[in-house]
């Protein structure tokens, strides 16, 4: 089984907690960590922007990426939310097994 880390940004802690709760409750992620107050700098509609955001790190199975992405886009306030999946290439096999057992 293949596992991934999904990195998501949100506008604030309230939105991040909502996303976290839904992803775990719907078993789209085994665990979601929230990192408060990240400093972001990015291009948006031709302008350089800076913002305080919140980062989420979700652990899940590779075959749930599309469902997870769809759900986040449904509930996210951004027009184009950051949702990127990174492969997990190794680690604690017991933890990886737990991810697989914790999601649908």
C-alpha positions in Angstrom: 0.0 0.0 0.0 1.2 3.5 -0.8 0.9 6.4 1.6 1.1 10.2 1.2 1.4 13.4 3.2 -1.0 16.0 2.0 0.0 19.6 2.6 -2.9 22.1 2.8 -2.9 25.8 3.7 -5.9 27.6 5.2 -6.7 31.3 5.8 -7.0 30.9 9.6 -7.2 28.5 12.6 -10.9 28.2 12.4 -10.9 27.1 8.8 -7.9 24.7 9.5 -9.8 23.1 12.4 -12.9 22.6 10.3 -10.9 20.9 7.5 -9.0 18.8 10.1 -12.2 17.6 11.7 -14.0 16.8 8.4 -11.0 14.9 6.9 -10.5 12.7 10.1 -14.3 12.2 10.7 -14.9 11.1 7.1 -11.8 8.9 7.3 -10.1 10.6 4.4 -7.0 11.1 6.6 -5.7 9.1 9.6 -4.3 12.2 11.2 -4.1 15.9 10.4 -1.6 18.2 12.1 -2.1 21.9 12.2 0.9 24.3 12.2 -0.4 27.8 13.2 0.7 31.0 11.6 2.9 30.4 8.7 4.1 33.4 6.7 3.2 33.1 3.0 4.4 35.1 0.0 2.9 34.3 -3.4 1.6 35.6 -6.7 -2.1 36.0 -7.1 -3.7 37.6 -10.1 -0.5 39.3 -11.2 0.2 40.8 -7.8 2.7 39.7 -5.2 0.8 39.0 -1.9 1.8 38.3 1.7 -0.4 36.6 4.2 -0.5 34.8 7.5 -1.9 31.4 7.0 -2.2 28.0 8.8 -0.7 24.8 7.4 -2.2 21.3 7.7 -0.4 18.1 7.2 -2.6 15.1 6.5 -1.5 11.5 6.5 -3.5 9.2 4.2 -3.4 6.5 1.5 -2.4 7.4 -2.1 -5.7 6.2 -3.4 -7.7 8.7 -1.3 -5.9 11.8 -2.7 -8.7 12.6 -5.2 -11.5 12.2 -2.6 -9.6 14.3 -0.1 -8.8 17.0 -2.6 -12.5 17.2 -3.7 -13.7 17.4 -0.1 -11.2 20.2 0.8 -12.1 22.2 -2.3 -15.8 21.9 -1.3 -15.3 23.4 2.1 -12.3 25.7 1.6 -12.7 29.5 1.3 -10.0 30.0 -1.3 -10.7 29.9 -5.0 -7.5 27.9 -5.6 -6.5 26.2 -2.3 -3.1 24.7 -1.9 -3.5 20.9 -1.7 -0.5 18.9 -2.7 0.4 15.3 -2.0 3.9 14.1 -1.3 4.8 10.4 -1.3 6.0 8.7 1.8 9.0 6.7 0.8 9.7 5.1 4.1 9.4 5.3 7.9 8.0 3.4 10.8 6.1 0.5 9.3 3.8 0.2 12.3 2.8 3.9 11.8 2.2 3.4 8.1 0.1 0.3 8.8 -1.9 2.4 11.3 -2.6 5.0 8.6 -3.9 2.2 6.3 -6.2 0.8 9.1 -7.5 4.3 10.0 -8.9 5.4 6.7 -11.4 4.0 4.2 
